[in-house]
Each structure stands twice: as C-alpha cells, then as structure tokens.
Amino acid sequence: MRIKFLITTCLMCVMYMAGFAQSNGSQPKVYNMGDLEWKLWGYRPEVWHMDFNFKENKSNGKADVRGIDVKVPGSVQKALLDAGVISDWNYGTDNEKAEWIENRNWLFTTKIPDNWIEKGKKIRLNFKGLDDNGFILVNGKEVGTFNNTFIPYEFDITSFLNDNDNVVTVAFGLPPRYLGQIGYTSKIKDWKSRFYYGWDWMPRIVQIGIWDDVLLEVSDPDDVRIENLNVITNADRYKDLGELHIAPEMTYAAKKGNIKIELKDKNGKLLIDETVSAALLSRGKVYKDLKIKRWYPNGEGDQPLYDLTCTLMDENGNVREVDNRRVGFKSVVWENNKNAVKEADPWICVVNDRPIFLQGINWTPIRPNFADLTEDQYRTLLQAYKDMGFNIIRIWGGGFPEKDWLYDMCDELGLMIHQDFPLSSSGLDNYPPDSAEEIEVMADIARSYLKRNKHHVAMTIWSGGNELYKRGDTGPITLEHPMMRRQADIVATEDPFVRFIPGSPTGMNIEAGWHNFGSGRNWDTHGPWVLPYDRQNQDFSPNAIDRFWAANDALFVSEMGAPGAMSVDMINKYKGDRDAMPASHENPYWNQFNWWVEWDQYKLEHDGKEPASLEEYVEWSQQNQINGLTLALKNLKSKFPACGGLIIWMGHDSYPCPANTSIIDFDGNWKPVAYELQKLLKTKPENIAK
C-alpha cells in the first residue's frame, strides 16, 4: 500500500512539474556573438585540420597568421590591415599585394561565456551572413557547413556543448577562383558576390568573412516560436486606406497558442489591437480599410511609417516571442507610356494615383569588405541621394543582399527600391544557368531576399538580375527561361503587390541607339556609358550628346552613365607610390580601370596635344561627365510620360578609382556633376526646358 502511495505521489509530482514548466514557458534569450572577443587564424589549405587545438583555442604552431583580433561582423582583410599584416589596398596598386589572402583557410574563433549556456534549453547559432563557404564547429566537432553568401544559416548546437569552455569556430574554405566581370554567366555555380573579383570600377579584393550578425539563441526545448513572419502591405490608389497581410510560419507547438497583433502610428495610436488563434493566423489574415496615411517617394510627399508588433503566446498565455516590424502603405500601378506601341511593357510608375518620373542611381556595395560597414556609412550616402532629389535606387545584381540598415533607411527617406537578385552578366556569355540544381539554389536565394525585405514599403521592383540575355545576346532574358519563370512564380506568391521583371534591362532591345530609334522596341534599356558623340562626323560637342538623347525613345533607362575623374586632391591622395600622370594605359595606376582611360579621346579633341597638367585633364573629364549626365536627364525627364525614368550608373565609388562613372567619390565627396544633377532632379518634368 505504501509503495502504491509513493508511486502515485511521484506521478502527481511529475505531472505537476511538467504543468509548471509548461505554464512558465519563457521568451528566448538572444545574445549577440559580436560582443565577444574573436581571434583569427590563417593556414595554408587544409593544414588547420591537423594543427588547431580546439580545447585550448590555439594553433599548435603551423598557422601562418596566429590569433590576431578580428571583429564580428568583419572581414579577414580588415583584420589583417588593422594588425599591420597587409598594407591598405586602397592606395596605388597595393591591392595586388593582398591577393594571397584567397589562398588560405581562415578560422574565426571565440569562447561562449559559461553563463550564456543553460541546461535543459535548446541552443541555436544564427548566422545572418557568411562569405562564403566552410564549416561551423563547436568544440572541434562539425555542426554543419555553409556555401552561399546570399542566405542566412541556423545551426542547433545543443548536443555539441560541454558544461563550460565552449569554443565556436567558423572555418572558411578557399573561395571560388574566378567570378569576375569577364566570364560565363551560364556556368555560375558558386554563389558569392561578383563585383570584388574585378570589375571596371573595382580591382580584385575577394572578401572572406562574417558579413552580418551572429546570434546565439537560448530557448525552451518545446520549440514554441515563429520561424518567419510574412508581412506585406498595400494601399488604396485614391484614398488614405491601407491593407495589411500577415501570415506567420511557425512550429507545431506554437500553433497551439495565440498571437496578439498591434499596429501603431508614430503617436502610439492603435489601428489594430487584436489577439488571434495562432493556428488560424498561420493560414493568413488580411486587415482592410485601415485608416492610414499613404507613403510617398522623396519629393512627392511624406513617408509615414507604422510599428507592427506580433506577440506569440503559448497555450497557457505565456509570452514566448515578440516580433517587431516597421511598415508603410503605398499603392503602385504601372501604366503605359505615352505613344508606346500596344505590346510594350508599362513604365509609368503611378504611386497613390500620382504618375512619378523615376530618377535614381544604381547602388553598388559601399566597400569590397562590406562585412566591416557601419550604419553611418549607409546614412551618409542615402541622405546624399535624398538631398540630391533622387527617388529610387537600383540594388545591382553583382553585389550582396545588403545590410538591413539600407532597407530601413530607404523607408524613412522615401527612396524606392529596385532590387536585383544576385546574378549578373559575365561578358563572354550573359545567359543565366538553366540546370535544375542552380534554379533551386536561386529559388532559395529569392525566397530569402523576400522574407527579409518584402515588408519594406520602399520595395517597388524585384528583378531577376543584371544584364541577363538570351543566348547570343540577341535580347534581354524573358520568362521563357526556367530560372526567371521560377523567380516570377515565387514573387507572385510571396509579394503580389510588387512588380517582377526578368532582368534589367528588359523588353525587346538591350540598348537604344541611332540604329534602332523609332523601332518601338526600346522599352527598358541600358547604356551608353560613354558620351554618345557623333563620331562619324567627328562632332565631340555637347550638341551631339543633346541630339542623341533628344532622339532616344526608350520607355525607361535603368542604366546609363558617363565617366568623370576624381578631384586632383583625391587622385594625389590615393595614388600611393604611383605617378598621377599620364592618365593613360601606360600608367599602372590608371590602367587598373582601363575602361575609363580617355587619354586618346582628350588628344583627339585637342589636335593631338596631351594635357599640360593633371588639373587640366581632370577639369576636362569632369566637364564631360556634367554634359553627359545632365543632357541625358534633361531630355528624358522632359519627355515624361513618354519616358518613365532614368537610373544613372553609378552612385558612389566602392574603391578610389581615378576616373569612372560614379557621381560621389570614395571619400563621400560629391563630384561636380552631382550639383548640376541636383538642379534638374528637383525640377518637375513639366518645368524642364525643352
């Protein structure tokens, strides 16, 4: 009898304790691993496997680079620069001295504080950005692998942990050898940023590192959590009424609870205050006719934003997770251009029933070592583009997913976003990969981009990539290509209020020129990137440029540019031990960016004479850039609504090029052309002088 009583009592205790634990579920604790001290180790390929002592977190003597400090997020390159191992790659041609970094394995190591680890909890490591392939190890044991710069990774490390002294290692393998500007798009199988392998405005500086936050999450083992919160918004075309769609993806355990939804304006006034069954909400819920103020692009109105809070509670009412988003509401409709052929794509962007001339810049990564960027660097550039009068940026397909700061700031500043997925032309062929494997990889990337950013009101266009063409470059890629068709389906499902285009350019012709003006086939085009002089008649005057753009009948120009030199002071600052002159292919400093060497053009315009000084050459180059960009903008904007917009290539320098097509230099200085563009950007189309 006594034994039966004890068993019954014990069972009751177990049941009570289980109920107590269940009823006291808690929110996860999230620690930023960037707050810890990290060390960097460099090895010849594979040597670390036989050398590194994970228990003591050190090399046994075979490392080439031994335990230098490295920040997280951070790049190998910046850590080596800070430690004095390499010279600054931005000066002269010193970038060539840093190329050996690609030929090493690199280990980032740190210790998890003992008080962060709690017994009986589930421990996860979340990596928001790794560039680009390698292993995650805990206490020397492989937790998992990674092989894609463009997606985040999550690893459950619970079973790999000791009671104390836990060492986390991120071991980077060798990056792919060659993904540069000249290559084969159809053969791309490595998903790493393209631009830092060498572009016409970037030498070869191939980043390796942790490019975004690393978070350690400590949560209850019942796994009550939202895995992804799908949020999209829309607005009435004519009135201040908004529409909010919410559809969380969550664990099975989470669906037993409820989610409290709150939407507040900037003054704290509640527009939504409702608690909904999590299971029902997972199927999606739409809130219509919300009394909001609509969001407008820069120069057209205000940018009101709203705080959305979704609080997950378990079946016993305990708060288990809180997800905060900032959202806005806008209506976008695309209408046909004036005088366009019937079958043409529409390129008049109508925001809240207001036709807008899209005037923007092509956004390239701020630095090749983008892991090391700061919020202030983003703020400075984006504020400059707002101040100039731009209303859209195109995030170019040769870069990376960009930091969250950019998307938040674009919402605040009224800068709409044309977002390329990370695929770009390669010169030798520009046809996207069409294998089933690569289509699936890009589908994963597209879904990741959408999950991160579709709630941002600034999002206006999703694009399959940069300068992707049919085989033989006979025209822009279309939805007939299986990769583009798959992306289109994903966007239509995940973000139905935002337009998808197969690539930039898109339509019938790649580039508009004298050979095809008047054909009705110039829809969204690229180019030119040099001044469109009348070379046949040796007319190198602004009049020749003006005639070209007056005749240009593109419905939209998503890339064009004109080269211009940096200031004399900037050239002298960054030339290193190289000579500033001559600005010709004979000078290694200038020849790094040989597309923009215009020495022969200068002589052609000056009866064969060479410039007498650097100052004379720079003045000529900068005036040419002013002529090239202002005449293009003036002509295209004056045609609105026959032309829907212009996105200038490019905004800012990622490297101190002595000359290229940027309008802001490496140090953030506006080139002279930026001030002239500002006058036109702030003028309404109807007030542009014909």
N, C-alpha and C positions, 0 to 999 in steps of 0.2 A: 504493500500500500504506500509506504513511504517513498519507494523508488518511483512509483507511478506519479505521486505528487511532485517529486523533483523534476521528472521529465516534463510534466505539464507546465510547471512553473518556468522551466528553462525555455520551453517553446513559446510561452507567453512573453518572456523577456526578449527573445529573438524577434518575435513579431512586433513587439513594442519598439525595439531599437530600430528595426527596419522601417517602421512607420515614422519614427522620429527623424531618421536620416532622410527619408523621402520628403517629409514635410519641411525640412530645413535645407533644401537644396539651395545652393548659392550661385551667384554670378561668378564667372571665371575671373581669375586674376591674370592680367596680361602685363608682361614685363618686356621692356624694350632692351634687346640684347646690345643695341648700340651704346648703352650706358656703361657697358663693361670694358675692361681692358683687353684688347685683341693684339695678337702678335702675328707677324708674317714671316714665313719661311719659304725659301726658294731652292728648288732642286733641279738638276738635270733630269730628263724624263724618267719616271718610274722609280728613281732611287729612293724616294721617301718611303716606299713600301717596306724596304729593308732597314731603314735607318731611324725613322721618327719614333721617339719614346712617348707614347700617349699617356702613360701613367704619370710621368714627370713633366709632360708637356714641353719637350725639348728635343733638339736634334742630338744624335749620338756622335756627330762630327762630320757628316757628309753633306750637310746643307751648304749651298753657295751663299745664300743670304740667311742670316740667323737671328730670328726673334726680334725684328725691328717693329716699332709701333705701327699700327695701321688702324684707321678709323672705320667704323661700320655705321652706315654705308660708306664705302670707299673703294678706291681702285688701287691695284698694285702699283701703277705708275706714280700716283701721288704719294704713296707711302715711301717709295724709293727716292722720289725727289726730296721729300721732307727729311729723309735720313742722309741725304747727300750722296746717295749711291749713283744717281744719274744727274746730268745737267738738265736745265729747263729746256724742254723740247720746242718751246715757242720761239726760240732765238736762232736766227740764221738757218742753218740746216742741221741743228743738233738733234732733230727728231730721228735722224738716221742712226744716232748713237744708242737709241733706246729700243731698236727693233729686236735685240736679243731677248727681250722680256717674253716674247711669244714662244721662245724655245725652252721654256722652263715650266715645271709644275709649281704651283703656288698653294701654300697651306695657310689659311686663316684659322687661328686657334684662340679659344678662350675657355675660362672655367665658369660654370654656372654656380652662383652663390648657393651654399647649402640651404639657406633659409628660404630659397625660392621653391625648393622641392618639398612636396607634401605627400606623405604616404597615403595610399588609397585614392589618389587623384590620377586623372589622365593628363599626361604632359605632351604638348604638341609644339613643334617648331614650325613657324610660318615664315617663309622667305618670299618677300614681295618682288624681288628681282635679283637674279643671278646671271652673270655674264661670263661664260655661257654653258660650260659642261664640266661634269666632275662628280664627286661623291660627297655625301654627308655622313660623318662618322661621329659616334658618341662613345667615348672611352675606347677608341680604336676599332670599334665594330661598325660595319657599314649599315647604316639605317636606310639609305636609298640613294638614287642617282638623279641627276638633272642634266638636261641637254637642250635648253631653249631659253634665250634671253627674254622672250616676249610674254611668258606666262609665269604666274606665281607657283610656288611649291609648298606643300604641307606634309610634315612627317610626324607620325606618332612615335615618340621616343621612350614611352613609359617603360617598356621591358628592357631597355638598354641602360637604365640608370643604376648607379650604385647609391649607397646610403649617403655618400659625400664625395667630394673631389671629382665631380663630373666634368670631363673635358669634351667640348664640342669642336669639331674640325670640319672646315669646308675645304676640300681638296680639289683644286682646279686642274683639269686636264689641259692638254695643248689645244689652243683654238684652231679651227679650220684654217688652212694655209691661205686661201685666196677667195675673197668675196668682193673684190673691188669693182670700180666703175666699169672696167672693161672685162667682160667675161660672158657667161652664158646663163641667162635667166632660167631657161628650161632645165638646167642641170642643178639648180639650187636645191640642196638637201640639208643645209646647215642653217639654223635659224638664229642668226647673230646679226647685229646691226651692220649695214653695208658701208656706211659713209667713212668710217675710220680706217678702212682698208686702202684708202687713197681715192680721192675724188678731185674734180677740177678746182676745188677750194679747200682741200684737206690732204696733208701728207699721210703716210701710213703710221698711225698711232693706235694699235689694236688694244682696246681696253680689256683688262681681266679684273674681275672683282665682284663685290656685292653691291649692286647699284641702288637698292632700296632697303627699306626697314626689315629687320629680323625681329620677330616677336616670339616670346615663349608664353604659351597659354597653359594655365593650370586650372582644370575644370573637374567637376564631379564626374564619376565614371558612368552615370546614367545617360550622359551624352544628350542632354536637353539643350539644343542650340539651333539657331538659324544658320544654315550653311551659305545662303545667298539671298539677299533681299532685292527682288526685281521691282524697280520703280520707274515708271515713265509718266510724263505729263503732256498735256495738250491744252489749247485754249480755243475759245470761240473766235472765229475770224473777225467778228464785228463788235463784240461786247466783252467787258471785263468779267468773263465767266471761265472757270478752269475745270480741268478734268484730271483726276489722279488715279493711276492704276497701280495696285500693289499686289504682288504675288510672291510670297516668300517660299524658298526651298528650305526644308528643314528635316531634321531627323525624325524617325518614327516616334520617339519618346516626346519630342517637342509638340507633336500634333495632338497630344492629349490635353494640352493646356490652352491658354488664351493669349491673344496679343492686343495690347492697348495701343491705339493709333491716335496720335496728336499732331495736328498741323497748326502752326502759329505764325502770325505775321511778325514784322520787326518790333511791334509794340507789345507782343505777347498775347494778342487776342487770338482765341482759339477758333479755327474754322472747322476743325474736326476734333472730336473728343469721344472716342468710341472704343469699346472692348469687344473683340470678335473671336469666335472659336478659331483656334489655330488651324484645325483641320479644314474648316470651311475657307479660311483665308488662303490656304495653300492652293486652292483652285482659282484664286484671283478675285479681286474685288475692285469695282470702279466707283469712284465718287465723282458725280457730275454736278454742274452748275454751282461750283464753288465761287463765292464772291471774292475774287482776287483782283489784283492789278496786273495787267499783262507786262511782260518783259520785252524791251526794245533793244535793238542793236545800238552801238555807240553812234551818237549824233542824231538819233531818231526819237529818243525818249529815255525814260528811267529804266533801271534794272532791279525791280523789287524781287526779293528772294524770301523764301519761307522755310521755317525749320520743321522738318518732319521727324518725329520720334516714334519708333516702334518698340514697345516693351514686351518681351516674351515672359509669360508667367507659366509655371508648371501647373499640373492639375490640382495642386494644393494652394495655389495662389502666390507662390514664392517667385520673386523676380529673378530670372535666370540670364537674361541678356537684354541689353539696350542698344538699339541701332539708330544712329542719328544721321540724317541726310539734309542737305540744303537744296531746295528745288525752286524752280521758277516755271512760269507758264507763258507760252507763246504759240501762235498759230503760224505755220508756214505753208504756203501754197505756191507751186511752181506754175507759171503761166507762159504762154507762147510769146516769143519776141515779135515785135512789130516787123512786118514784111517777111517773116521767116517762111520757108516752104512748109507745106502742110505736115510732112512727116518728121520735121526737125524736133529734137528734144527741146523742152521748155527751159529757158534760162533766165526768166524774170522771177526773182525771189520776192514774194509778197508776204510780208511779215505783219500780222494783225491787220490785214486788208490794206497795207501800205506797200506799194512797189518800192524796192530798195535797190540802188545800184551797189553791187558788191565790190568793195575796194579793199584789197587785202595784201598781205605778204605771205610768202612761203616760209614756213617755220622749219628751220633745221636745228638739230641739237645744239645747245649753247656751247658745249665743250665735247671733245672726244672722250675725255674722262668724266662722263656725265654722272658717274657714281658720286662724285665729290661736289656736285652743285648745291647751292644754298637757295633758300626761299627768296632772299634779297636779289639774287641774280635774275630770277624769273620776274620779280616785281618790277625791277628797273626796266627790263626790255618791254614787258607787256604794257606798262604805263606809258612808255615812249610811243608805242604803236597807237595806243588810245589817244595820246596827246596830238599825234600827227593827224588823226582823223580816220584811221583805218577802222573797218567794222567786221573783218573776218580774217582768220589765219588758216592756212592750209598746213596741217602737220604732215610733212613729207614722208613717203614710204621707205626711204633709206635710213631712217633714224630708229627710234625705240618708242615704247609705249608712253613715254614722258611721265614726269612726276605728277602726283595728284595736285600739287600747287598750281600747275598750269591751268587745269580744268576749273578749279575753284576760282582762280583769278579771272579767267575769261567770263565766267558767270557774273562776277562783280563788275567787270569793266565794260561789258557789252560787246565783247569780241566773239562773234560766232566762230564755230569750228568746222572746218572741212577736214575730216580725219581719214588719211590713207591707212589701210592695213599695211604691215611691214614687208612689202615686196616691191622691188624696183627693177628698172631696166638695167641691162648689162653691156650694151654696145654691140657685142658680137651676135647676140640674139636677145630679143626682148619678149619672147613667148613664155608665159608662165608655165611652171611644172604642171603636168597633167596625170601623173601617176596617182593611183588610189591612196597610197601612203602619204604623199605630200598634200593631197587635197584634205585628208583627215587632219594632218598637223595644222594646216592653215585654218581649218574649221575650228579647231581647239583655240587657236590664237584669236580668231574673230569673236568667239563666244567670250573669251577672257576680256577682250577690249570692251565688249558691250556690257558685261557685268560690272566692270569698273566705272564706266562713264556714261551709260545711257540715261541716267537720271539728271545729268547736267543740262540745264536749259540752253547752254551755248551750242550744244551739238546740233548741227544743221545738215551735214552731208557725211555719209560713210562711202569710202571709195576702196575698190579692190587693190589699188597700189599705184605706183608711179610709172608712167610711160611703158605700159604693158601693151604689146602689139600682137597682131596676127602674125603667123609665120611669114617671113619675108618682109616684115614691116609694111604690109600693104594697107594697114589701117589700125585704129585703136582696137583693143580687145573687146569682145562683146559677151553677152550672156550665153553664147553658144559654147564658150569654154567651160568645162565642168567645174573648175575651181571657182570661177566667177559666179556661176549659177548656184553653187553651194553657198557661197557667201551671201548672195542675194536672198536666198531662202532663209538663212539664219537671221539676217537683218529684218526681213519682213515679219518673222515670227517674234523676234525679241524686241524690236524697236520700230513698230509700224508707222509712226508719225514722222520718221526721219528718212530722207531720200538715200537710196543706194545707187551708185554708178559703178560700172565695171572697172574703171580706171580713170586716171587723169593724164592725158586728155581722153575725151570720149565722144563718140559720134561717128562721122564718116571720114574726115581728114585729120591727120596728125597735126599739120602745121598749115596756117593760112599764108599765102604769098601771091605774088603777081601771077603765077601760073594757074591759080585756082580761084582768084577773086571772082565773084559773080556766079559761081557754080551752084550755090545753095547748099554746099556740103561742108561748110566751115561752121561747126557747131561749138563744141568746147575744144579749143586748140592750144598748142604750146608753141612758144617761140615768136620771133627770133630772140637770141641772147647777145647779138652784136648789132650795131647800128645798121638799119636797113637802107644803106646808101644806094644810089643809082650808080652802080659800079660800071655798067656798060657805057654810060656817058661820062664817067669819071666825075660825078657830082657828089661831093662829100659835104654838102652844105646841110643846115637844118631843114631847108626846103625839101630836100629829098626824103628826109625822115618824115616830115609832115605829110608829104604826098602818100607815102606808104600807109600810114595809119589812117589817113582820110579815106583811102580806098579799102582798107581792111574791113571785111564784112563778117567776121567771126561773131557768133552769138554770145560767146563768153571766152575769155582768155585766162586760163588758170595757171599759165606760166609764160612770162617773157622777162627779159632783163637787158641790162646794158652795163658793161664793165666800167669801173672807176677806181682810181688809185686811192690808197690811204693817204693821209696827210704826210707831209715831209717829216714832221716830228715823229709820227708813228713808224714810218719806214726806217728812220735812223735809230729809233728805239729798239726795233726788233730784228734788225739785220744781223746782229751778232758780230762775228768776225768776218762777215762777207762784205763786199762792196755794194753800196746802194746803186751805183751806176756801172755799166749801162743797163737799162731796163729791157734787156734782150735775152734771147735764148742762150747767149754765150755766158750769161751770168747765172751761176748755180742757184743763187738766191731767188731770182725771178723765174728761172726755168722749172722750179718745183710746181708751179701753176701755169704751165706753158700754154694753156688755152687762152689766157688773158694777157699774153705778151703782145703788145701792139706797137712795138718799135718800128716795124716796117710800115705800118699804117701812118704813123707820125711822119716818117720820111716821105711817104707818098703825098701827104698833104702839105709838105713844106719843101717841095722841089728837091728832094733827096738829102736835105740837111738834117743832121741829128740835133736833138735839143742841147742847148748850151749848159743846162744845169738840171738837177733833179727837180727844182722848183718849177721850171718851165714845163717839164714833162707832166708833172702832177697837175698843174693848172689846166693844161690841155685835156688830160684824161678826165678830170672831174667835170669840166665843162661839157665834154661829150656825153658823160653819164646824165647830166642835167637835161641835155637836149633829147637824149634817147628815151628817158622815162617820162618827162613832163609832156612831151608831144604825144606819146602813146596814151597816157591817161587823159589828156585834154580831148583828144579826138574820140576815144572810145566812150568817155563819160558824156560827151555832148550828143552822142547818138542814142542814148537811153530813151526809150525802151527797145530800140533795135539791137543794142548790145546790153547784156545784163551785168557785165562786170569785168574786172581785171585784178588778178593776183600776181604781184610783182615777185620775180625771182632775183634776189632773195632778201630776207630781212637783215640778218646780222651775221657777222663773222664768227665761225667756230675756231678759227685759227687766224693769226695775224698775217693774212695774205697781203703782199704789197699792192696787188690790184685784183679785184674780182667784182662780182655783180651785187654785193651787199650794199645796203644803204646806212647801216650802223657798223662801225668798225669794232675790232676785238676788245677795245677798252670801253666800249659803250658810247663813243662819240658819234654824233650824227655827222654823216658826210654832207657836203654842201647840197647834194641833190635832195636830202630829206627835208630841208627847209623849203625848197621850191615845191616839192610834192605836197607839203602841208597846206600850202595856199589853195591848191586845186582840190585836195581831199576835203577841205572844209567848205567848198563851194558846191551848191546844189547843181544837179545836171542842167536844169533849165537856165542857170545863170552862167554856164560855161560859154565863153565867146567862141563862136563858130570859126 
